[in-house]
């Protein structure tokens, strides 16, 4: 069976999305989303009528943001996250997002053609938080062959 990889990344905004301190993040959303959609191995991403997911909440907290996408492989996701301009914005994440103090990113395998919903995705994140890295739910460090994430500069 051909499988893909799903990923969920959540964060709590430091400020409302229309706050001037969020301007650099908000003005780059369309560009980064377009880059993802045109990247080799991209399959799907969660979005609303604004073409992003800033209005979609993974929980009842109105300051929580969500990024949910599907890729053909972990390697394709890795190239997008760590080897494109996306990395520059990632390095500034603390400008726009609070430190959560718990895992906020999770990946898991899915059958090709499956589109995960937020309940599935948040369930995988909760599993990772409770059980640590497993083949069911994992982060970058669970994948020995994936190394670009180790070169990141934490913003």
C-alpha positions as CSV (number, residue, x, y, z in Angstrom):
1,X,0.0,0.0,0.0
2,X,1.3,3.5,-0.9
3,X,1.4,5.7,2.1
4,X,1.7,9.4,2.6
5,X,2.6,11.5,5.6
6,X,0.3,13.9,7.4
7,X,1.5,16.7,9.6
8,X,-0.1,18.9,12.2
9,X,1.6,22.0,13.6
10,X,-0.3,24.2,16.1
11,X,0.6,27.4,17.9
12,X,-0.9,30.1,20.0
13,X,-0.7,33.6,18.4
14,X,1.0,36.2,20.6
15,X,-1.3,38.9,19.1
16,X,-4.5,39.2,17.0
17,X,-3.8,38.5,13.3
18,X,-4.6,42.2,12.5
19,X,-2.1,43.5,15.0
20,X,0.9,45.3,13.4
21,X,3.3,42.9,15.2
22,X,1.8,40.1,13.1
23,X,2.1,41.9,9.8
24,X,5.2,40.1,8.6
25,X,3.7,36.7,9.3
26,X,0.4,37.5,7.7
27,X,1.8,39.1,4.6
28,X,4.0,36.0,4.0
29,X,1.2,33.4,4.4
30,X,0.0,33.4,0.7
31,X,3.6,33.2,-0.5
32,X,4.6,30.3,1.8
33,X,1.3,28.5,1.1
34,X,1.9,28.8,-2.7
35,X,5.4,27.6,-2.3
36,X,4.1,24.5,-0.4
37,X,1.5,23.8,-3.0
38,X,4.1,24.0,-5.8
39,X,6.6,21.9,-3.9
40,X,7.5,18.4,-5.1
41,X,5.6,15.9,-3.0
42,X,2.9,18.2,-1.8
43,X,-0.6,16.6,-1.7
44,X,-3.1,18.8,0.3
45,X,-3.4,21.4,3.0
46,X,-6.2,22.6,5.3
47,X,-7.5,26.0,4.3
48,X,-10.6,28.1,4.4
49,X,-12.1,30.6,2.0
50,X,-9.2,33.0,2.8
51,X,-6.8,30.4,1.3
52,X,-5.2,29.9,4.7
53,X,-6.1,28.3,8.0
54,X,-5.8,31.3,10.3
55,X,-9.5,31.3,11.1
56,X,-9.6,27.5,11.8
57,X,-9.1,26.5,15.4
58,X,-7.9,23.1,16.6
59,X,-9.5,23.8,20.0
60,X,-11.9,26.3,21.7
61,X,-9.0,28.7,22.3
62,X,-9.5,31.6,19.8
63,X,-5.7,32.3,19.8
64,X,-4.7,28.8,18.6
65,X,-3.6,28.4,15.0
66,X,-3.3,25.3,13.0
67,X,-1.4,24.0,10.0
68,X,-2.4,20.6,8.7
69,X,-1.1,19.1,5.4
70,X,-0.4,15.9,3.6
71,X,2.9,15.1,1.7
72,X,3.9,12.1,-0.4
73,X,6.9,11.5,1.9
74,X,8.7,12.8,5.0
75,X,11.5,13.8,2.7
76,X,9.3,16.0,0.6
77,X,8.0,17.7,3.8
78,X,11.5,18.0,5.1
79,X,12.7,19.8,1.9
80,X,9.9,22.3,2.1
81,X,10.3,23.0,5.8
82,X,14.0,23.2,6.1
83,X,15.4,23.9,2.5
84,X,13.2,26.7,1.3
85,X,12.3,30.3,2.4
86,X,9.9,28.7,4.9
87,X,12.9,28.1,7.2
88,X,13.4,31.9,7.5
89,X,9.9,32.4,8.8
90,X,10.2,29.4,11.0
91,X,13.3,31.0,12.6
92,X,11.0,33.9,13.6
93,X,8.2,31.8,15.1
94,X,8.7,33.3,18.6
95,X,7.9,36.7,17.2
96,X,4.4,35.5,16.4
97,X,3.7,32.5,18.6
98,X,3.9,31.7,22.3
99,X,6.1,28.9,23.6
100,X,3.7,26.1,24.3
101,X,5.8,24.0,26.6
102,X,4.6,20.7,25.0
103,X,5.0,19.1,21.6
104,X,3.1,21.2,19.0
105,X,4.1,19.3,15.9
106,X,3.3,15.7,14.9
107,X,3.6,13.6,11.8
108,X,2.0,10.2,11.0
109,X,1.6,7.9,8.1
110,X,-1.7,7.8,6.2
111,X,-2.9,5.8,3.2
112,X,-2.6,7.7,-0.1
113,X,-5.8,9.4,-0.9
114,X,-6.8,9.9,2.8
115,X,-7.4,13.4,4.0
116,X,-7.1,13.7,7.8
117,X,-9.5,16.0,9.7
118,X,-8.7,18.0,12.8
119,X,-10.0,15.4,15.2
120,X,-7.6,12.8,13.8
121,X,-4.7,15.3,13.7
122,X,-5.2,16.5,17.3
123,X,-5.6,12.9,18.4
124,X,-2.2,12.1,17.0
125,X,-0.7,15.1,18.7
126,X,-2.3,14.1,22.0
127,X,-0.9,10.6,21.5
128,X,2.6,12.0,20.9
129,X,2.4,14.1,24.0
130,X,1.3,11.1,26.1
131,X,3.5,8.4,24.6
132,X,6.4,10.1,22.9
133,X,7.7,9.2,19.5
134,X,6.3,6.0,18.0
135,X,5.5,4.9,14.5
136,X,1.9,6.0,15.2
137,X,2.8,9.7,15.9
138,X,6.3,11.2,15.8
139,X,8.4,14.3,15.3
140,X,11.6,14.9,13.3
141,X,13.9,13.2,15.8
142,X,12.1,9.9,15.4
143,X,13.4,9.6,11.8
144,X,17.2,8.9,11.8
145,X,17.5,9.6,8.1
146,X,16.0,13.0,8.3
147,X,18.7,15.5,9.3
148,X,17.9,19.0,7.9
149,X,15.8,19.8,11.0
150,X,19.0,19.5,13.2
151,X,20.5,22.5,11.3
152,X,17.7,24.8,12.1
153,X,18.3,28.0,14.1
154,X,15.6,28.3,16.8
155,X,14.2,31.8,16.5
